[in-house]
Amino acid sequence: MFQSLHPQQIFDPHHWVVSEAHPAYWLAQLRKADWQTLLEFEHLRLPRSAHKQVLASTALERFEFTLCEGRSEVWQTWIDLQRAGQRGLVIQYRHSEMDWSRGVPEFVDLARNEALGFVNIAMRLMCKVK
């Protein structure tokens, strides 16, 4: 279910995953600020001068990922994490009305009762702390 990923799956063209059914495809869309947000969930603050690959490598060491197609799958995965005493965060990729070519990542912390989106959601990625 949850997968550990390597930085080369995101940054090395020889290892790129082009399938939307793989977490690496969605993680490749994260910007530097998004990687920083993911690390802040684990209370890690790296210098602003840190390169995107360093941020991603640090995050990939600390998280495992799985795709959730619908809201019900997100909630079931979340409940399973809670039962196991684990922490997690959702990254939902929302399309804008004007640009359907790329989803904009939004971070949702279900432990703080933040709401999952209803419209224009391309995919949801559950991140579990290892």
C-alpha contacts under 8 A as a table, 3 or more apart, distances in Angstrom:
res1	aa1	res2	aa2	distance
1	M	66	T	6.22
2	F	64	E	5.63
2	F	65	F	5.01
2	F	66	T	4.81
2	F	128	K	7.78
3	Q	64	E	5.16
3	Q	65	F	5.17
3	Q	66	T	6.31
4	S	60	L	7.11
4	S	61	E	7.99
4	S	63	F	7.09
4	S	64	E	4.76
4	S	65	F	6.60
5	L	9	Q	7.00
5	L	24	A	7.22
5	L	60	L	6.20
5	L	64	E	7.20
5	L	65	F	7.93
6	H	9	Q	5.63
6	H	10	I	7.49
6	H	57	S	7.44
6	H	60	L	6.66
7	P	10	I	5.39
7	P	11	F	6.09
7	P	12	D	7.78
7	P	53	Q	7.31
7	P	56	A	6.78
7	P	57	S	5.66
7	P	60	L	7.16
8	Q	11	F	5.04
8	Q	12	D	4.72
8	Q	15	H	6.25
8	Q	16	W	7.71
9	Q	12	D	6.16
9	Q	15	H	4.99
9	Q	16	W	5.22
9	Q	17	V	6.71
9	Q	24	A	6.32
10	I	13	P	7.90
10	I	15	H	7.44
10	I	16	W	5.99
10	I	17	V	7.72
10	I	24	A	5.94
10	I	25	Y	7.45
10	I	27	L	7.08
10	I	28	A	5.25
11	F	15	H	7.94
11	F	16	W	7.30
11	F	28	A	7.55
11	F	53	Q	7.60
12	D	15	H	5.51
12	D	16	W	6.34
13	P	16	W	5.17
16	W	24	A	7.82
16	W	25	Y	7.76
17	V	22	H	7.10
17	V	24	A	6.35
17	V	25	Y	5.79
18	V	25	Y	6.07
19	S	22	H	5.85
19	S	25	Y	6.42
20	E	23	P	7.56
20	E	25	Y	5.81
20	E	26	W	7.17
21	A	25	Y	7.73
21	A	67	L	7.45
22	H	25	Y	5.75
22	H	26	W	7.42
22	H	67	L	7.35
23	P	26	W	5.38
23	P	27	L	6.18
23	P	65	F	6.46
23	P	66	T	6.30
23	P	67	L	6.30
23	P	125	L	7.07
24	A	27	L	4.97
24	A	28	A	5.99
25	Y	28	A	5.44
25	Y	29	Q	7.22
26	W	29	Q	5.48
26	W	30	L	7.42
26	W	125	L	7.83
27	L	30	L	5.46
29	Q	102	R	8.00
29	Q	103	G	7.96
30	L	33	A	7.96
30	L	34	D	5.59
30	L	35	W	6.62
30	L	105	P	7.05
31	R	34	D	5.15
31	R	35	W	6.53
31	R	52	K	7.57
32	K	35	W	5.27
32	K	36	Q	6.42
32	K	51	H	7.71
32	K	52	K	5.07
32	K	55	L	7.46
33	A	36	Q	5.01
33	A	37	T	6.25
34	D	37	T	5.00
34	D	38	L	6.29
34	D	105	P	7.66
35	W	38	L	5.06
35	W	39	L	6.29
35	W	52	K	7.40
35	W	55	L	5.97
35	W	56	A	6.02
35	W	59	A	7.16
36	Q	39	L	5.10
36	Q	40	E	6.14
36	Q	45	R	7.36
36	Q	46	L	7.59
36	Q	55	L	6.69
37	T	40	E	5.03
37	T	41	F	6.58
38	L	41	F	5.38
38	L	42	E	7.28
38	L	59	A	7.01
39	L	42	E	5.28
39	L	43	H	6.49
39	L	44	L	5.25
39	L	45	R	6.80
39	L	55	L	7.76
39	L	58	T	7.85
39	L	59	A	5.97
40	E	43	H	4.57
40	E	44	L	5.08
40	E	45	R	6.12
41	F	44	L	7.41
41	F	89	L	7.96
42	E	129	V	7.95
46	L	50	A	6.64
46	L	55	L	7.47
47	P	50	A	5.45
50	A	54	V	6.37
50	A	55	L	6.76
51	H	54	V	5.32
51	H	55	L	6.47
52	K	55	L	5.13
52	K	56	A	6.09
53	Q	56	A	4.99
53	Q	57	S	5.96
54	V	57	S	5.13
54	V	58	T	6.18
55	L	58	T	5.24
55	L	59	A	6.22
56	A	59	A	5.05
56	A	60	L	5.97
57	S	60	L	5.10
57	S	61	E	6.27
58	T	61	E	5.29
58	T	62	R	6.74
59	A	62	R	5.24
59	A	63	F	6.14
60	L	63	F	5.37
60	L	64	E	7.14
62	R	129	V	5.90
62	R	130	K	5.52
63	F	127	C	6.04
63	F	128	K	5.35
63	F	129	V	4.63
63	F	130	K	5.31
64	E	127	C	5.72
64	E	128	K	5.16
64	E	129	V	6.51
64	E	130	K	6.39
65	F	125	L	6.67
65	F	126	M	5.63
65	F	127	C	4.71
65	F	128	K	6.23
66	T	125	L	5.79
66	T	126	M	5.35
66	T	127	C	6.84
67	L	123	M	7.30
67	L	124	R	5.97
67	L	125	L	4.63
67	L	126	M	6.17
68	C	71	R	7.60
68	C	73	E	5.58
68	C	74	V	5.59
68	C	123	M	6.90
68	C	124	R	5.24
68	C	125	L	5.95
68	C	126	M	6.85
69	E	73	E	6.60
69	E	74	V	7.71
69	E	123	M	5.98
69	E	124	R	6.33
70	G	73	E	5.34
70	G	74	V	6.47
70	G	123	M	7.94
70	G	124	R	7.58
71	R	74	V	5.06
71	R	75	W	6.29
71	R	116	L	7.39
72	S	75	W	5.13
72	S	76	Q	6.13
73	E	76	Q	5.10
73	E	77	T	6.08
74	V	77	T	5.21
74	V	78	W	6.03
74	V	124	R	7.64
74	V	126	M	7.30
75	W	78	W	4.91
75	W	79	I	6.07
76	Q	79	I	5.11
76	Q	80	D	6.21
77	T	80	D	5.07
77	T	81	L	6.24
77	T	126	M	7.98
78	W	81	L	5.07
78	W	82	Q	6.24
78	W	88	G	7.35
78	W	110	L	7.93
79	I	82	Q	5.07
79	I	83	R	6.20
80	D	83	R	5.15
80	D	84	A	6.30
81	L	84	A	5.12
81	L	85	G	6.22
81	L	86	Q	5.09
81	L	87	R	6.59
81	L	88	G	7.21
81	L	128	K	7.92
82	Q	85	G	4.97
82	Q	86	Q	5.74
82	Q	87	R	7.07
83	R	86	Q	7.64
86	Q	128	K	7.27
86	Q	129	V	6.89
87	R	128	K	6.02
87	R	129	V	5.70
88	G	109	D	7.60
88	G	126	M	6.84
88	G	127	C	5.35
88	G	128	K	4.36
88	G	129	V	5.96
89	L	107	F	7.13
89	L	108	V	6.17
89	L	109	D	5.21
89	L	110	L	6.97
89	L	126	M	5.91
89	L	127	C	5.13
89	L	128	K	6.66
90	V	107	F	5.80
90	V	108	V	5.01
90	V	109	D	6.37
90	V	110	L	7.60
90	V	124	R	6.62
90	V	125	L	5.64
90	V	126	M	4.58
90	V	127	C	6.01
91	I	105	P	6.04
91	I	106	E	5.48
91	I	107	F	4.61
91	I	108	V	6.16
91	I	124	R	5.69
91	I	125	L	5.05
91	I	126	M	6.41
91	I	127	C	7.52
92	Q	104	V	7.96
92	Q	105	P	5.61
92	Q	106	E	5.22
92	Q	107	F	6.47
92	Q	108	V	7.36
92	Q	116	L	7.83
92	Q	117	G	7.77
92	Q	121	I	6.76
92	Q	122	A	7.60
92	Q	123	M	5.89
92	Q	124	R	4.22
92	Q	125	L	6.18
93	Y	103	G	4.58
93	Y	104	V	5.08
93	Y	105	P	4.45
93	Y	106	E	6.18
93	Y	121	I	5.71
93	Y	122	A	5.52
93	Y	123	M	5.46
93	Y	124	R	6.23
94	R	103	G	4.79
94	R	104	V	5.12
94	R	105	P	6.43
94	R	106	E	7.24
94	R	119	V	7.80
94	R	120	N	5.39
94	R	121	I	4.40
94	R	122	A	5.83
94	R	123	M	7.65
95	H	99	D	6.45
95	H	100	W	5.33
95	H	101	S	7.67
95	H	102	R	6.38
95	H	103	G	4.61
95	H	104	V	6.17
95	H	120	N	5.22
95	H	121	I	6.26
95	H	122	A	6.63
96	S	99	D	5.33
96	S	100	W	6.41
96	S	103	G	7.47
96	S	104	V	7.63
96	S	120	N	7.08
97	E	100	W	7.10
97	E	120	N	7.85
99	D	102	R	6.81
100	W	103	G	7.10
103	G	121	I	7.75
103	G	122	A	6.47
108	V	114	E	5.77
108	V	115	A	6.89
108	V	116	L	6.75
109	D	112	R	5.61
109	D	113	N	6.83
109	D	114	E	5.67
110	L	113	N	4.84
110	L	114	E	5.37
110	L	115	A	7.26
111	A	114	E	7.54
117	G	121	I	6.84
118	F	121	I	6.87
121	I	124	R	7.57
